[in-house]
Amino acid sequence: MNDTIDLLEAIGSDASLRYAPAEELNSVLEQAQVSAEFGKAVASGDGAQLRELLGCMRVENAPQLHAVTFLDPG
């Protein structure tokens, strides 16, 4: 799993890989010897499939609200 995370981190942090044509990205994935299913999910940008393959749960985006406590002066 660590190798998988390292690979995803490398793709995300390297602009030449992050926006690479599918053929180039597939070459990188083949060199990393990832499974066909994982490679397909990465190459297609299928976040739902990646989360499923990695066993991750999706955390919905929610606005951050600052809690403010108002004291009743009465």
PDB file of N, CA, C and O in Angstrom:
ATOM      1  N   MET A   1       0.826  -1.194   0.000  1.00  0.00           N
ATOM      2  CA  MET A   1       0.000   0.000   0.000  1.00  0.00           C
ATOM      3  C   MET A   1       0.866   1.252   0.000  1.00  0.00           C
ATOM      4  O   MET A   1       0.528   2.227  -0.672  1.00  0.00           O
ATOM      5  N   ASN A   2       1.983   1.251   0.741  1.00  0.00           N
ATOM      6  CA  ASN A   2       2.837   2.438   0.783  1.00  0.00           C
ATOM      7  C   ASN A   2       3.349   2.803  -0.591  1.00  0.00           C
ATOM      8  O   ASN A   2       3.423   3.983  -0.934  1.00  0.00           O
ATOM      9  N   ASP A   3       3.713   1.785  -1.401  1.00  0.00           N
ATOM     10  CA  ASP A   3       4.176   2.060  -2.754  1.00  0.00           C
ATOM     11  C   ASP A   3       3.069   2.709  -3.578  1.00  0.00           C
ATOM     12  O   ASP A   3       3.331   3.598  -4.388  1.00  0.00           O
ATOM     13  N   THR A   4       1.848   2.267  -3.372  1.00  0.00           N
ATOM     14  CA  THR A   4       0.706   2.831  -4.088  1.00  0.00           C
ATOM     15  C   THR A   4       0.512   4.286  -3.718  1.00  0.00           C
ATOM     16  O   THR A   4       0.313   5.130  -4.591  1.00  0.00           O
ATOM     17  N   ILE A   5       0.568   4.584  -2.441  1.00  0.00           N
ATOM     18  CA  ILE A   5       0.415   5.965  -1.977  1.00  0.00           C
ATOM     19  C   ILE A   5       1.560   6.818  -2.507  1.00  0.00           C
ATOM     20  O   ILE A   5       1.340   7.949  -2.942  1.00  0.00           O
ATOM     21  N   ASP A   6       2.786   6.287  -2.474  1.00  0.00           N
ATOM     22  CA  ASP A   6       3.937   7.022  -3.004  1.00  0.00           C
ATOM     23  C   ASP A   6       3.755   7.318  -4.486  1.00  0.00           C
ATOM     24  O   ASP A   6       4.078   8.414  -4.945  1.00  0.00           O
ATOM     25  N   LEU A   7       3.240   6.349  -5.235  1.00  0.00           N
ATOM     26  CA  LEU A   7       3.006   6.551  -6.660  1.00  0.00           C
ATOM     27  C   LEU A   7       1.974   7.652  -6.895  1.00  0.00           C
ATOM     28  O   LEU A   7       2.180   8.533  -7.730  1.00  0.00           O
ATOM     29  N   LEU A   8       0.869   7.600  -6.161  1.00  0.00           N
ATOM     30  CA  LEU A   8      -0.165   8.627  -6.312  1.00  0.00           C
ATOM     31  C   LEU A   8       0.363  10.004  -5.913  1.00  0.00           C
ATOM     32  O   LEU A   8       0.026  11.009  -6.540  1.00  0.00           O
ATOM     33  N   GLU A   9       1.184  10.044  -4.878  1.00  0.00           N
ATOM     34  CA  GLU A   9       1.780  11.306  -4.446  1.00  0.00           C
ATOM     35  C   GLU A   9       2.708  11.849  -5.535  1.00  0.00           C
ATOM     36  O   GLU A   9       2.708  13.049  -5.809  1.00  0.00           O
ATOM     37  N   ALA A  10       3.489  10.978  -6.146  1.00  0.00           N
ATOM     38  CA  ALA A  10       4.404  11.406  -7.207  1.00  0.00           C
ATOM     39  C   ALA A  10       3.629  11.953  -8.408  1.00  0.00           C
ATOM     40  O   ALA A  10       4.013  12.969  -8.988  1.00  0.00           O
ATOM     41  N   ILE A  11       2.549  11.284  -8.774  1.00  0.00           N
ATOM     42  CA  ILE A  11       1.735  11.744  -9.904  1.00  0.00           C
ATOM     43  C   ILE A  11       1.105  13.091  -9.572  1.00  0.00           C
ATOM     44  O   ILE A  11       1.084  13.992 -10.411  1.00  0.00           O
ATOM     45  N   GLY A  12       0.597  13.231  -8.365  1.00  0.00           N
ATOM     46  CA  GLY A  12      -0.057  14.475  -7.972  1.00  0.00           C
ATOM     47  C   GLY A  12       0.885  15.647  -7.822  1.00  0.00           C
ATOM     48  O   GLY A  12       0.482  16.795  -8.010  1.00  0.00           O
ATOM     49  N   SER A  13       2.147  15.375  -7.484  1.00  0.00           N
ATOM     50  CA  SER A  13       3.078  16.474  -7.239  1.00  0.00           C
ATOM     51  C   SER A  13       3.937  16.824  -8.449  1.00  0.00           C
ATOM     52  O   SER A  13       4.619  17.849  -8.445  1.00  0.00           O
ATOM     53  N   ASP A  14       3.913  15.997  -9.472  1.00  0.00           N
ATOM     54  CA  ASP A  14       4.712  16.244 -10.672  1.00  0.00           C
ATOM     55  C   ASP A  14       3.774  16.670 -11.792  1.00  0.00           C
ATOM     56  O   ASP A  14       3.022  15.854 -12.324  1.00  0.00           O
ATOM     57  N   ALA A  15       3.821  17.944 -12.146  1.00  0.00           N
ATOM     58  CA  ALA A  15       2.902  18.474 -13.158  1.00  0.00           C
ATOM     59  C   ALA A  15       3.014  17.736 -14.477  1.00  0.00           C
ATOM     60  O   ALA A  15       2.027  17.591 -15.197  1.00  0.00           O
ATOM     61  N   SER A  16       4.225  17.265 -14.801  1.00  0.00           N
ATOM     62  CA  SER A  16       4.376  16.557 -16.072  1.00  0.00           C
ATOM     63  C   SER A  16       3.633  15.221 -16.052  1.00  0.00           C
ATOM     64  O   SER A  16       3.204  14.737 -17.099  1.00  0.00           O
ATOM     65  N   LEU A  17       3.480  14.625 -14.871  1.00  0.00           N
ATOM     66  CA  LEU A  17       2.698  13.395 -14.757  1.00  0.00           C
ATOM     67  C   LEU A  17       1.228  13.691 -14.508  1.00  0.00           C
ATOM     68  O   LEU A  17       0.344  13.010 -15.026  1.00  0.00           O
ATOM     69  N   ARG A  18       0.990  14.705 -13.719  1.00  0.00           N
ATOM     70  CA  ARG A  18      -0.397  15.021 -13.360  1.00  0.00           C
ATOM     71  C   ARG A  18      -1.243  15.344 -14.583  1.00  0.00           C
ATOM     72  O   ARG A  18      -2.423  14.997 -14.636  1.00  0.00           O
ATOM     73  N   TYR A  19      -0.644  16.005 -15.560  1.00  0.00           N
ATOM     74  CA  TYR A  19      -1.371  16.383 -16.769  1.00  0.00           C
ATOM     75  C   TYR A  19      -0.839  15.650 -17.994  1.00  0.00           C
ATOM     76  O   TYR A  19      -1.012  16.108 -19.123  1.00  0.00           O
ATOM     77  N   ALA A  20      -0.194  14.516 -17.768  1.00  0.00           N
ATOM     78  CA  ALA A  20       0.401  13.749 -18.859  1.00  0.00           C
ATOM     79  C   ALA A  20      -0.679  13.092 -19.715  1.00  0.00           C
ATOM     80  O   ALA A  20      -1.763  12.769 -19.228  1.00  0.00           O
ATOM     81  N   PRO A  21      -0.368  12.900 -20.989  1.00  0.00           N
ATOM     82  CA  PRO A  21      -1.290  12.136 -21.834  1.00  0.00           C
ATOM     83  C   PRO A  21      -1.440  10.719 -21.286  1.00  0.00           C
ATOM     84  O   PRO A  21      -0.549  10.218 -20.600  1.00  0.00           O
ATOM     85  N   ALA A  22      -2.543  10.088 -21.583  1.00  0.00           N
ATOM     86  CA  ALA A  22      -2.833   8.754 -21.063  1.00  0.00           C
ATOM     87  C   ALA A  22      -1.722   7.757 -21.382  1.00  0.00           C
ATOM     88  O   ALA A  22      -1.401   6.907 -20.552  1.00  0.00           O
ATOM     89  N   GLU A  23      -1.133   7.850 -22.572  1.00  0.00           N
ATOM     90  CA  GLU A  23      -0.082   6.902 -22.950  1.00  0.00           C
ATOM     91  C   GLU A  23       1.123   7.020 -22.016  1.00  0.00           C
ATOM     92  O   GLU A  23       1.683   6.009 -21.592  1.00  0.00           O
ATOM     93  N   GLU A  24       1.518   8.246 -21.698  1.00  0.00           N
ATOM     94  CA  GLU A  24       2.668   8.457 -20.811  1.00  0.00           C
ATOM     95  C   GLU A  24       2.354   7.973 -19.399  1.00  0.00           C
ATOM     96  O   GLU A  24       3.181   7.323 -18.760  1.00  0.00           O
ATOM     97  N   LEU A  25       1.168   8.292 -18.925  1.00  0.00           N
ATOM     98  CA  LEU A  25       0.767   7.870 -17.583  1.00  0.00           C
ATOM     99  C   LEU A  25       0.681   6.346 -17.509  1.00  0.00           C
ATOM    100  O   LEU A  25       1.094   5.745 -16.517  1.00  0.00           O
ATOM    101  N   ASN A  26       0.149   5.729 -18.551  1.00  0.00           N
ATOM    102  CA  ASN A  26       0.072   4.262 -18.577  1.00  0.00           C
ATOM    103  C   ASN A  26       1.462   3.642 -18.527  1.00  0.00           C
ATOM    104  O   ASN A  26       1.660   2.605 -17.893  1.00  0.00           O
ATOM    105  N   SER A  27       2.422   4.272 -19.192  1.00  0.00           N
ATOM    106  CA  SER A  27       3.802   3.781 -19.164  1.00  0.00           C
ATOM    107  C   SER A  27       4.363   3.822 -17.742  1.00  0.00           C
ATOM    108  O   SER A  27       5.012   2.874 -17.298  1.00  0.00           O
ATOM    109  N   VAL A  28       4.113   4.915 -17.037  1.00  0.00           N
ATOM    110  CA  VAL A  28       4.572   5.052 -15.651  1.00  0.00           C
ATOM    111  C   VAL A  28       3.912   3.989 -14.777  1.00  0.00           C
ATOM    112  O   VAL A  28       4.564   3.380 -13.928  1.00  0.00           O
ATOM    113  N   LEU A  29       2.627   3.772 -14.988  1.00  0.00           N
ATOM    114  CA  LEU A  29       1.901   2.782 -14.196  1.00  0.00           C
ATOM    115  C   LEU A  29       2.411   1.367 -14.471  1.00  0.00           C
ATOM    116  O   LEU A  29       2.522   0.553 -13.554  1.00  0.00           O
ATOM    117  N   GLU A  30       2.720   1.079 -15.731  1.00  0.00           N
ATOM    118  CA  GLU A  30       3.267  -0.236 -16.072  1.00  0.00           C
ATOM    119  C   GLU A  30       4.627  -0.445 -15.420  1.00  0.00           C
ATOM    120  O   GLU A  30       4.912  -1.527 -14.905  1.00  0.00           O
ATOM    121  N   GLN A  31       5.466   0.585 -15.440  1.00  0.00           N
ATOM    122  CA  GLN A  31       6.788   0.488 -14.817  1.00  0.00           C
ATOM    123  C   GLN A  31       6.669   0.251 -13.311  1.00  0.00           C
ATOM    124  O   GLN A  31       7.505  -0.424 -12.710  1.00  0.00           O
ATOM    125  N   ALA A  32       5.622   0.814 -12.712  1.00  0.00           N
ATOM    126  CA  ALA A  32       5.392   0.633 -11.275  1.00  0.00           C
ATOM    127  C   ALA A  32       4.745  -0.720 -10.981  1.00  0.00           C
ATOM    128  O   ALA A  32       4.586  -1.093  -9.819  1.00  0.00           O
ATOM    129  N   GLN A  33       4.378  -1.443 -12.014  1.00  0.00           N
ATOM    130  CA  GLN A  33       3.778  -2.776 -11.909  1.00  0.00           C
ATOM    131  C   GLN A  33       2.507  -2.787 -11.064  1.00  0.00           C
ATOM    132  O   GLN A  33       2.313  -3.653 -10.212  1.00  0.00           O
ATOM    133  N   VAL A  34       1.647  -1.800 -11.323  1.00  0.00           N
ATOM    134  CA  VAL A  34       0.360  -1.761 -10.622  1.00  0.00           C
ATOM    135  C   VAL A  34      -0.605  -2.718 -11.313  1.00  0.00           C
ATOM    136  O   VAL A  34      -0.401  -3.099 -12.465  1.00  0.00           O
ATOM    137  N   SER A  35      -1.640  -3.093 -10.606  1.00  0.00           N
ATOM    138  CA  SER A  35      -2.639  -3.986 -11.192  1.00  0.00           C
ATOM    139  C   SER A  35      -3.363  -3.258 -12.319  1.00  0.00           C
ATOM    140  O   SER A  35      -3.408  -2.028 -12.357  1.00  0.00           O
ATOM    141  N   ALA A  36      -3.927  -4.039 -13.232  1.00  0.00           N
ATOM    142  CA  ALA A  36      -4.658  -3.462 -14.363  1.00  0.00           C
ATOM    143  C   ALA A  36      -5.834  -2.605 -13.874  1.00  0.00           C
ATOM    144  O   ALA A  36      -6.106  -1.533 -14.414  1.00  0.00           O
ATOM    145  N   GLU A  37      -6.517  -3.098 -12.850  1.00  0.00           N
ATOM    146  CA  GLU A  37      -7.677  -2.386 -12.309  1.00  0.00           C
ATOM    147  C   GLU A  37      -7.261  -1.040 -11.702  1.00  0.00           C
ATOM    148  O   GLU A  37      -7.914  -0.020 -11.921  1.00  0.00           O
ATOM    149  N   PHE A  38      -6.167  -1.057 -10.938  1.00  0.00           N
ATOM    150  CA  PHE A  38      -5.672   0.179 -10.327  1.00  0.00           C
ATOM    151  C   PHE A  38      -5.181   1.143 -11.408  1.00  0.00           C
ATOM    152  O   PHE A  38      -5.482   2.336 -11.366  1.00  0.00           O
ATOM    153  N   GLY A  39      -4.432   0.626 -12.364  1.00  0.00           N
ATOM    154  CA  GLY A  39      -3.926   1.461 -13.450  1.00  0.00           C
ATOM    155  C   GLY A  39      -5.045   2.124 -14.229  1.00  0.00           C
ATOM    156  O   GLY A  39      -4.943   3.296 -14.591  1.00  0.00           O
ATOM    157  N   LYS A  40      -6.103   1.389 -14.485  1.00  0.00           N
ATOM    158  CA  LYS A  40      -7.251   1.939 -15.215  1.00  0.00           C
ATOM    159  C   LYS A  40      -7.908   3.061 -14.411  1.00  0.00           C
ATOM    160  O   LYS A  40      -8.271   4.098 -14.966  1.00  0.00           O
ATOM    161  N   ALA A  41      -8.056   2.850 -13.108  1.00  0.00           N
ATOM    162  CA  ALA A  41      -8.679   3.872 -12.256  1.00  0.00           C
ATOM    163  C   ALA A  41      -7.833   5.137 -12.201  1.00  0.00           C
ATOM    164  O   ALA A  41      -8.371   6.243 -12.253  1.00  0.00           O
ATOM    165  N   VAL A  42      -6.511   4.987 -12.097  1.00  0.00           N
ATOM    166  CA  VAL A  42      -5.619   6.151 -12.058  1.00  0.00           C
ATOM    167  C   VAL A  42      -5.653   6.877 -13.390  1.00  0.00           C
ATOM    168  O   VAL A  42      -5.812   8.097 -13.430  1.00  0.00           O
ATOM    169  N   ALA A  43      -5.506   6.133 -14.486  1.00  0.00           N
ATOM    170  CA  ALA A  43      -5.442   6.740 -15.812  1.00  0.00           C
ATOM    171  C   ALA A  43      -6.729   7.469 -16.171  1.00  0.00           C
ATOM    172  O   ALA A  43      -6.699   8.476 -16.878  1.00  0.00           O
ATOM    173  N   SER A  44      -7.854   6.964 -15.688  1.00  0.00           N
ATOM    174  CA  SER A  44      -9.134   7.598 -16.008  1.00  0.00           C
ATOM    175  C   SER A  44      -9.515   8.682 -14.999  1.00  0.00           C
ATOM    176  O   SER A  44     -10.468   9.431 -15.218  1.00  0.00           O
ATOM    177  N   GLY A  45      -8.766   8.764 -13.893  1.00  0.00           N
ATOM    178  CA  GLY A  45      -9.084   9.752 -12.863  1.00  0.00           C
ATOM    179  C   GLY A  45     -10.330   9.386 -12.075  1.00  0.00           C
ATOM    180  O   GLY A  45     -11.010  10.268 -11.550  1.00  0.00           O
ATOM    181  N   ASP A  46     -10.635   8.113 -11.986  1.00  0.00           N
ATOM    182  CA  ASP A  46     -11.840   7.635 -11.297  1.00  0.00           C
ATOM    183  C   ASP A  46     -11.596   7.586  -9.790  1.00  0.00           C
ATOM    184  O   ASP A  46     -11.150   6.570  -9.257  1.00  0.00           O
ATOM    185  N   GLY A  47     -11.892   8.691  -9.115  1.00  0.00           N
ATOM    186  CA  GLY A  47     -11.671   8.794  -7.673  1.00  0.00           C
ATOM    187  C   GLY A  47     -12.462   7.787  -6.874  1.00  0.00           C
ATOM    188  O   GLY A  47     -11.964   7.257  -5.881  1.00  0.00           O
ATOM    189  N   ALA A  48     -13.694   7.511  -7.290  1.00  0.00           N
ATOM    190  CA  ALA A  48     -14.528   6.557  -6.558  1.00  0.00           C
ATOM    191  C   ALA A  48     -13.905   5.161  -6.612  1.00  0.00           C
ATOM    192  O   ALA A  48     -13.861   4.458  -5.603  1.00  0.00           O
ATOM    193  N   GLN A  49     -13.426   4.765  -7.787  1.00  0.00           N
ATOM    194  CA  GLN A  49     -12.799   3.455  -7.925  1.00  0.00           C
ATOM    195  C   GLN A  49     -11.498   3.393  -7.132  1.00  0.00           C
ATOM    196  O   GLN A  49     -11.206   2.372  -6.508  1.00  0.00           O
ATOM    197  N   LEU A  50     -10.713   4.471  -7.146  1.00  0.00           N
ATOM    198  CA  LEU A  50      -9.464   4.497  -6.369  1.00  0.00           C
ATOM    199  C   LEU A  50      -9.750   4.351  -4.877  1.00  0.00           C
ATOM    200  O   LEU A  50      -9.075   3.593  -4.181  1.00  0.00           O
ATOM    201  N   ARG A  51     -10.757   5.083  -4.389  1.00  0.00           N
ATOM    202  CA  ARG A  51     -11.105   4.971  -2.969  1.00  0.00           C
ATOM    203  C   ARG A  51     -11.508   3.540  -2.624  1.00  0.00           C
ATOM    204  O   ARG A  51     -11.130   3.015  -1.577  1.00  0.00           O
ATOM    205  N   GLU A  52     -12.272   2.922  -3.508  1.00  0.00           N
ATOM    206  CA  GLU A  52     -12.705   1.544  -3.258  1.00  0.00           C
ATOM    207  C   GLU A  52     -11.501   0.595  -3.236  1.00  0.00           C
ATOM    208  O   GLU A  52     -11.390  -0.259  -2.357  1.00  0.00           O
ATOM    209  N   LEU A  53     -10.606   0.756  -4.210  1.00  0.00           N
ATOM    210  CA  LEU A  53      -9.429  -0.115  -4.281  1.00  0.00           C
ATOM    211  C   LEU A  53      -8.497   0.083  -3.087  1.00  0.00           C
ATOM    212  O   LEU A  53      -7.856  -0.864  -2.632  1.00  0.00           O
ATOM    213  N   LEU A  54      -8.422   1.316  -2.583  1.00  0.00           N
ATOM    214  CA  LEU A  54      -7.551   1.612  -1.450  1.00  0.00           C
ATOM    215  C   LEU A  54      -8.241   1.409  -0.109  1.00  0.00           C
ATOM    216  O   LEU A  54      -7.609   1.520   0.941  1.00  0.00           O
ATOM    217  N   GLY A  55      -9.539   1.109  -0.143  1.00  0.00           N
ATOM    218  CA  GLY A  55     -10.287   0.890   1.084  1.00  0.00           C
ATOM    219  C   GLY A  55     -10.550   2.168   1.855  1.00  0.00           C
ATOM    220  O   GLY A  55     -10.624   2.160   3.083  1.00  0.00           O
ATOM    221  N   CYS A  56     -10.691   3.267   1.130  1.00  0.00           N
ATOM    222  CA  CYS A  56     -10.916   4.572   1.768  1.00  0.00           C
ATOM    223  C   CYS A  56     -12.390   4.935   1.736  1.00  0.00           C
ATOM    224  O   CYS A  56     -13.119   4.553   0.820  1.00  0.00           O
ATOM    225  N   MET A  57     -12.810   5.661   2.725  1.00  0.00           N
ATOM    226  CA  MET A  57     -14.164   6.189   2.749  1.00  0.00           C
ATOM    227  C   MET A  57     -14.123   7.614   2.239  1.00  0.00           C
ATOM    228  O   MET A  57     -13.159   8.339   2.484  1.00  0.00           O
ATOM    229  N   ARG A  58     -15.153   8.014   1.538  1.00  0.00           N
ATOM    230  CA  ARG A  58     -15.236   9.375   1.045  1.00  0.00           C
ATOM    231  C   ARG A  58     -15.731  10.277   2.176  1.00  0.00           C
ATOM    232  O   ARG A  58     -16.699   9.966   2.869  1.00  0.00           O
ATOM    233  N   VAL A  59     -15.042  11.389   2.335  1.00  0.00           N
ATOM    234  CA  VAL A  59     -15.464  12.393   3.304  1.00  0.00           C
ATOM    235  C   VAL A  59     -16.045  13.538   2.505  1.00  0.00           C
ATOM    236  O   VAL A  59     -15.354  14.171   1.707  1.00  0.00           O
ATOM    237  N   GLU A  60     -17.299  13.793   2.723  1.00  0.00           N
ATOM    238  CA  GLU A  60     -17.963  14.857   1.981  1.00  0.00           C
ATOM    239  C   GLU A  60     -17.363  16.211   2.337  1.00  0.00           C
ATOM    240  O   GLU A  60     -17.010  16.471   3.487  1.00  0.00           O
ATOM    241  N   ASN A  61     -17.257  17.053   1.339  1.00  0.00           N
ATOM    242  CA  ASN A  61     -16.776  18.407   1.578  1.00  0.00           C
ATOM    243  C   ASN A  61     -17.863  19.187   2.302  1.00  0.00           C
ATOM    244  O   ASN A  61     -19.017  19.205   1.875  1.00  0.00           O
ATOM    245  N   ALA A  62     -17.498  19.810   3.367  1.00  0.00           N
ATOM    246  CA  ALA A  62     -18.449  20.610   4.135  1.00  0.00           C
ATOM    247  C   ALA A  62     -17.763  21.913   4.501  1.00  0.00           C
ATOM    248  O   ALA A  62     -16.580  21.927   4.840  1.00  0.00           O
ATOM    249  N   PRO A  63     -18.497  22.991   4.432  1.00  0.00           N
ATOM    250  CA  PRO A  63     -17.878  24.269   4.792  1.00  0.00           C
ATOM    251  C   PRO A  63     -17.450  24.258   6.259  1.00  0.00           C
ATOM    252  O   PRO A  63     -18.120  23.690   7.121  1.00  0.00           O
ATOM    253  N   GLN A  64     -16.337  24.890   6.504  1.00  0.00           N
ATOM    254  CA  GLN A  64     -15.851  24.992   7.873  1.00  0.00           C
ATOM    255  C   GLN A  64     -16.548  26.169   8.543  1.00  0.00           C
ATOM    256  O   GLN A  64     -16.481  27.298   8.058  1.00  0.00           O
ATOM    257  N   LEU A  65     -17.196  25.907   9.623  1.00  0.00           N
ATOM    258  CA  LEU A  65     -17.884  26.957  10.361  1.00  0.00           C
ATOM    259  C   LEU A  65     -17.155  27.176  11.675  1.00  0.00           C
ATOM    260  O   LEU A  65     -16.811  26.226  12.377  1.00  0.00           O
ATOM    261  N   HIS A  66     -16.930  28.414  11.988  1.00  0.00           N
ATOM    262  CA  HIS A  66     -16.301  28.742  13.256  1.00  0.00           C
ATOM    263  C   HIS A  66     -17.385  28.830  14.309  1.00  0.00           C
ATOM    264  O   HIS A  66     -18.363  29.563  14.164  1.00  0.00           O
ATOM    265  N   ALA A  67     -17.196  28.081  15.351  1.00  0.00           N
ATOM    266  CA  ALA A  67     -18.195  28.080  16.420  1.00  0.00           C
ATOM    267  C   ALA A  67     -18.036  29.353  17.232  1.00  0.00           C
ATOM    268  O   ALA A  67     -16.946  29.677  17.705  1.00  0.00           O
ATOM    269  N   VAL A  68     -19.109  30.046  17.380  1.00  0.00           N
ATOM    270  CA  VAL A  68     -19.120  31.259  18.175  1.00  0.00           C
ATOM    271  C   VAL A  68     -20.178  31.072  19.259  1.00  0.00           C
ATOM    272  O   VAL A  68     -21.327  30.735  18.973  1.00  0.00           O
ATOM    273  N   THR A  69     -19.786  31.287  20.457  1.00  0.00           N
ATOM    274  CA  THR A  69     -20.722  31.135  21.565  1.00  0.00           C
ATOM    275  C   THR A  69     -21.166  32.516  22.028  1.00  0.00           C
ATOM    276  O   THR A  69     -20.347  33.372  22.359  1.00  0.00           O
ATOM    277  N   PHE A  70     -22.457  32.709  22.044  1.00  0.00           N
ATOM    278  CA  PHE A  70     -23.002  33.963  22.536  1.00  0.00           C
ATOM    279  C   PHE A  70     -23.571  33.706  23.931  1.00  0.00           C
ATOM    280  O   PHE A  70     -24.420  32.838  24.130  1.00  0.00           O
ATOM    281  N   LEU A  71     -23.087  34.471  24.861  1.00  0.00           N
ATOM    282  CA  LEU A  71     -23.564  34.319  26.236  1.00  0.00           C
ATOM    283  C   LEU A  71     -24.773  35.201  26.440  1.00  0.00           C
ATOM    284  O   LEU A  71     -24.807  36.347  25.992  1.00  0.00           O
ATOM    285  N   ASP A  72     -25.743  34.670  27.108  1.00  0.00           N
ATOM    286  CA  ASP A  72     -26.948  35.432  27.416  1.00  0.00           C
ATOM    287  C   ASP A  72     -26.626  36.351  28.581  1.00  0.00           C
ATOM    288  O   ASP A  72     -26.403  35.893  29.702  1.00  0.00           O
ATOM    289  N   PRO A  73     -26.603  37.681  28.303  1.00  0.00           N
ATOM    290  CA  PRO A  73     -26.239  38.611  29.372  1.00  0.00           C
ATOM    291  C   PRO A  73     -27.289  38.680  30.493  1.00  0.00           C
ATOM    292  O   PRO A  73     -27.043  39.275  31.543  1.00  0.00           O
ATOM    293  N   GLY A  74     -28.434  38.079  30.268  1.00  0.00           N
ATOM    294  CA  GLY A  74     -29.524  38.186  31.234  1.00  0.00           C
ATOM    295  C   GLY A  74     -29.493  37.181  32.254  1.00  0.00           C
ATOM    296  O   GLY A  74     -30.359  37.163  33.129  1.00  0.00           O
TER     297      GLY A  74
END
